[in-house]
Amino acid sequence: MTKYEPLRTFLQNRKETTWQATFADVENVLGFELPQSAFVHRAWWANEISPKGSHVHAVWINAGWQTEQVDQARNRLTFRRIS
């Protein structure tokens, strides 16, 4: 279990198939600030979980969601249900 589990739970409980969120919305769900890398590295939002333990924050994958339309200039993105 990672500190990002509140996001997984939040997404699993959503009825909608998309969630257009700001980075601040994600921080509100998590209860803490996103790391600086989420704001400057597109790869932080990649739809992958590395077997080496990186991207453990990508809990949206285990919740059946993926990220799309990541706009780091405007600090927003879309989560879309895939299963």
Backbone bond lengths (Angstrom), bond angles and torsions (degrees), N, CA, C in turn:
res aa  C-N    CA-C-N  psi(-1)  N-CA   C-N-CA  omega(-1)  CA-C   N-CA-C  phi
1 M - - - 1.439 - - 1.530 108.51 -
2 T 1.340 115.46 134.80 1.456 119.86 179.85 1.519 110.59 -111.89
3 K 1.297 115.65 170.59 1.461 119.74 178.55 1.524 111.83 -68.05
4 Y 1.343 117.26 -9.38 1.461 122.17 -179.80 1.532 113.11 -90.06
5 E 1.317 117.59 2.92 1.461 121.75 -179.17 1.530 113.99 -56.53
6 P 1.334 120.51 -33.95 1.474 118.31 177.53 1.530 113.07 -57.70
7 L 1.319 117.64 -31.57 1.461 120.32 177.61 1.520 110.58 -70.37
8 R 1.318 117.52 -41.18 1.467 120.79 177.23 1.526 110.05 -60.41
9 T 1.308 117.03 -47.57 1.464 121.72 179.94 1.521 110.87 -61.26
10 F 1.318 116.37 -45.30 1.464 121.40 179.60 1.523 110.69 -57.74
11 L 1.329 117.12 -47.99 1.463 120.31 -178.50 1.525 111.50 -67.29
12 Q 1.308 117.84 -40.82 1.466 120.46 178.98 1.525 111.70 -60.31
13 N 1.310 117.23 -31.35 1.463 121.24 -176.74 1.521 113.76 -88.56
14 R 1.310 118.02 -5.85 1.471 120.51 179.53 1.525 109.84 -75.03
15 K 1.313 115.59 141.31 1.465 121.19 177.68 1.523 111.77 -87.80
16 E 1.337 116.20 -29.45 1.466 121.00 -178.48 1.532 110.97 -70.72
17 T 1.318 115.48 163.63 1.471 120.00 178.64 1.519 112.17 -96.86
18 T 1.330 117.49 -9.91 1.460 120.75 174.65 1.521 109.00 -136.88
19 W 1.314 114.22 152.89 1.459 121.40 173.30 1.512 107.50 -137.39
20 Q 1.309 116.95 110.42 1.452 122.10 175.68 1.518 106.66 -89.15
21 A 1.313 115.64 115.28 1.458 120.67 -170.72 1.521 111.31 -129.29
22 T 1.306 114.44 151.91 1.453 119.80 168.51 1.528 107.27 -90.75
23 F 1.288 116.14 163.74 1.460 118.85 175.64 1.527 109.44 -61.31
24 A 1.333 116.94 -33.65 1.469 120.50 176.84 1.529 111.23 -63.94
25 D 1.336 117.05 -36.92 1.472 120.15 175.97 1.525 110.28 -60.15
26 V 1.328 115.78 -44.20 1.473 120.46 179.50 1.523 109.39 -63.35
27 E 1.318 117.07 -42.79 1.468 120.57 178.50 1.528 110.89 -61.57
28 N 1.327 117.14 -39.02 1.474 120.15 178.24 1.516 111.64 -62.82
29 V 1.326 116.93 -40.18 1.463 120.92 177.61 1.528 110.00 -65.39
30 L 1.320 115.99 -43.16 1.462 120.70 -177.08 1.528 112.69 -72.56
31 G 1.324 116.06 -34.33 1.460 119.49 -176.23 1.511 113.43 86.98
32 F 1.320 117.07 13.25 1.470 121.96 176.79 1.525 108.75 -156.64
33 E 1.316 115.98 165.40 1.459 121.32 -178.75 1.522 111.20 -75.73
34 L 1.318 114.97 143.38 1.461 120.18 173.76 1.525 109.16 -67.68
35 P 1.321 117.50 152.41 1.463 119.51 176.71 1.532 110.56 -69.36
36 Q 1.303 115.89 157.02 1.458 121.01 -179.52 1.528 111.41 -55.82
37 S 1.310 118.12 -32.42 1.467 120.68 -179.10 1.523 112.44 -61.83
38 A 1.330 118.60 -26.82 1.472 121.50 177.34 1.522 110.82 -66.78
39 F 1.315 116.47 -26.18 1.456 121.50 -178.20 1.526 113.16 -89.35
40 V 1.330 116.98 -21.77 1.470 119.08 -174.04 1.528 115.00 -119.52
41 H 1.311 118.31 -16.38 1.465 120.87 -177.98 1.525 110.31 -118.89
42 R 1.315 116.20 112.29 1.472 121.45 179.35 1.526 110.84 -56.11
43 A 1.311 116.48 -33.30 1.466 120.52 -178.04 1.528 112.71 -61.41
44 W 1.325 118.11 -22.13 1.460 120.10 179.21 1.525 110.56 -60.35
45 W 1.331 116.36 -31.95 1.464 122.36 -178.16 1.529 112.55 -93.68
46 A 1.319 117.96 10.52 1.466 121.87 -178.20 1.524 110.64 -61.44
47 N 1.299 114.89 149.26 1.467 121.73 179.89 1.519 109.85 -90.09
48 E 1.316 114.97 64.68 1.462 120.09 179.67 1.520 110.05 -152.71
49 I 1.290 113.85 149.42 1.456 121.15 172.12 1.519 105.83 -119.87
50 S 1.299 115.45 121.37 1.459 120.34 -176.23 1.523 110.97 -79.76
51 P 1.327 117.01 138.21 1.467 119.39 175.91 1.526 111.91 -66.59
52 K 1.336 116.95 -15.61 1.469 120.57 179.41 1.519 111.94 -86.87
53 G 1.324 117.06 4.05 1.455 120.03 175.50 1.513 115.18 95.42
54 S 1.329 118.15 -3.90 1.454 118.17 175.14 1.527 108.27 -82.85
55 H 1.265 116.50 163.19 1.468 123.54 -177.36 1.528 111.84 62.53
56 V 1.315 117.30 29.79 1.462 119.78 176.40 1.522 110.90 -66.36
57 H 1.320 116.00 -14.53 1.459 121.24 178.53 1.525 111.86 -76.57
58 A 1.329 118.27 -13.32 1.472 122.14 -176.33 1.527 111.11 -78.39
59 V 1.310 116.21 50.18 1.461 122.52 -177.67 1.522 112.54 -66.75
60 W 1.335 116.92 -16.23 1.464 119.51 178.38 1.520 110.96 -61.07
61 I 1.320 117.95 -28.36 1.463 121.21 179.42 1.530 109.87 -64.56
62 N 1.325 116.54 -46.56 1.466 120.44 179.29 1.523 112.03 -67.95
63 A 1.319 116.68 -18.80 1.460 120.55 177.17 1.522 111.45 -87.66
64 G 1.344 117.44 -4.20 1.460 121.10 179.47 1.521 113.66 88.34
65 W 1.328 116.77 25.56 1.458 122.37 -178.50 1.527 109.94 -124.05
66 Q 1.331 115.92 163.58 1.454 121.33 171.92 1.525 108.45 -136.28
67 T 1.314 115.39 160.31 1.456 120.28 177.03 1.522 109.32 -93.56
68 E 1.333 114.71 148.04 1.467 122.11 177.93 1.516 107.88 -146.78
69 Q 1.308 115.50 161.99 1.464 122.19 172.07 1.526 112.07 48.25
70 V 1.315 116.30 48.31 1.465 119.75 177.60 1.525 108.08 -72.48
71 D 1.318 116.01 120.24 1.459 122.71 -178.89 1.525 107.78 -118.86
72 Q 1.316 115.71 91.96 1.460 119.39 -176.88 1.520 112.16 -72.00
73 A 1.313 118.57 -23.89 1.459 120.85 177.14 1.529 110.73 -66.27
74 R 1.333 116.21 -33.46 1.468 121.22 -179.91 1.523 112.94 -106.88
75 N 1.328 116.52 2.23 1.471 121.97 178.96 1.517 112.23 55.08
76 R 1.334 115.42 53.32 1.464 119.99 178.42 1.522 110.16 -147.67
77 L 1.316 115.53 162.35 1.451 122.03 178.53 1.514 109.29 -161.43
78 T 1.316 114.64 172.39 1.465 121.49 175.55 1.516 108.61 -119.81
79 F 1.318 115.68 135.15 1.455 122.72 169.28 1.513 106.69 -102.60
80 R 1.336 117.34 133.92 1.466 121.56 179.01 1.528 109.54 -125.99
81 R 1.342 114.66 131.89 1.480 120.30 178.19 1.532 108.76 -68.93
82 I 1.318 116.39 132.40 1.470 120.26 179.14 1.523 111.61 -116.84
83 S 1.305 117.88 -8.02 1.476 119.75 177.08 1.509 110.87 -152.01
